[in-house]
Amino acid sequence: MSSKSERNDRKSGKKPVFGNRPDGPRDKGQKPVAQGFGRREEPSRQPRAPDRGKSDADNFLWGRHPVLAALANPARRGMGRLLATAERAAEIENNALANGHKIEVVEIQALTRMLPPGAVHQGLAFKVQPLEGVSLEELADPAPKPGEGGVIVMLDQLTDPQNVGAIFRSALAFGARGIIVQDRHAPALAGALAKAAVGATERLPHARVTNLSRALERLADLGWRAVGLDGTGEQTLEEALDHQPTVLVMGSEGDGIRRLVAEHCDVLAKIPMPGGFESLNVSNAAAVALYEAARAQRG
């Protein structure tokens, strides 16, 4: 395994994990197009007020499942600002779901204005700091014995909140121990991500690490075997998986797993696609991999 420092680029020329999305041709040397006509001056405009919803998105959970999961999380006790419409407030009170949080009743229009455009809040929002996560050792040590089952998912620079949220949901559904992300290149576990996760971010532990390659080295020392998903892998996922404690390494849709991270995997494997379509959304690929890993470990 390489001990070189991890890089943010990938120059190995490998085929991306989940298919290319090539950009169209670019004209080199093209001069910028002049704006306006002649010396006509545009009237001065007042700067727009900052969008409160966008600036606070990382501090909000919204939607029924994410908010109720957060209220039930012991780590959230005594934290945050719980906002609800009158109907939702009555539901929370009647079912004793507040867990010590005071409910602030607001009109639905006011709640909508507090959140990013298009946020489907269902009359509930919770303003709270994102969870900090656990250490790598807390997540992985001790590794389960072979045959006892154990899967961890590692995300190599996945930044799309919908995809990351969906992976959290699948990881929880298939019994994964947790998720590892790189600290500087991962979205906050709030907002649209938490909505897509349907509460899984509150129930499934996650660890943020500085360097994924060094994290894989530490995981190997603890008894974990790393399987990276790559469309150029020589083995199929079924062939690569076994009953050992497994780290499933998922790369971004654009670049796949970066070179140095791939070098720290024990094996690179592909998902066979007999239908002839070579590209899967990364969250769908993660669901397939988690199912296969759970099945291999049961066997």
Disulfide bonds with the S-S distance in Angstrom:
none
